[in-house]
Amino acid sequence: MKQDETPNGYVDDHIGNEFDITASYKIYPNLTYMVGFGYLWAGDWFKGTNASFQIDDCYLLMHQLTMTF
């Protein structure tokens, strides 16, 4: 992602790249399990106006159990 307009003094307009993947498994006709993973390669936009600020990448791991009736 890129910022449309970079605010004054910001280091860069590159927000980052994101990768997402999910998988679902139907346990029973009315019960489904879902697991997901996301990873963000954070860009320099998060540094704001401080070029020496250290930015870490972040990730998300989630799971969900859904019952319909």
Residue pairs with C-beta under 8 A, 6 or more apart in sequence:
1 14
1 15
1 16
1 17
1 18
1 43
2 13
2 14
2 15
3 10
3 13
3 14
3 15
3 45
5 13
6 12
6 13
6 45
9 49
10 45
10 47
10 48
10 49
11 44
11 45
11 47
11 48
11 49
11 50
11 51
12 43
12 44
12 45
12 47
13 45
14 43
14 44
14 45
15 42
15 43
15 45
15 46
16 40
16 41
16 42
16 43
16 45
16 46
17 40
17 41
17 43
18 38
18 39
18 40
18 41
19 38
19 39
20 36
20 37
20 38
20 39
21 36
21 37
21 38
22 34
22 35
22 36
22 37
23 34
23 35
23 36
24 32
24 33
24 34
25 32
25 33
25 34
26 32
27 33
30 67
30 68
30 69
31 65
31 66
31 67
32 65
32 66
32 68
33 63
33 64
33 65
33 66
34 63
34 64
34 65
34 66
35 61
35 62
35 63
35 64
36 60
36 61
36 62
36 63
36 64
37 59
37 60
37 61
37 62
38 59
38 60
39 57
39 58
39 59
39 60
40 57
40 58
40 59
41 57
42 55
42 56
42 57
42 58
43 55
44 55
46 53
46 55
47 53
47 55
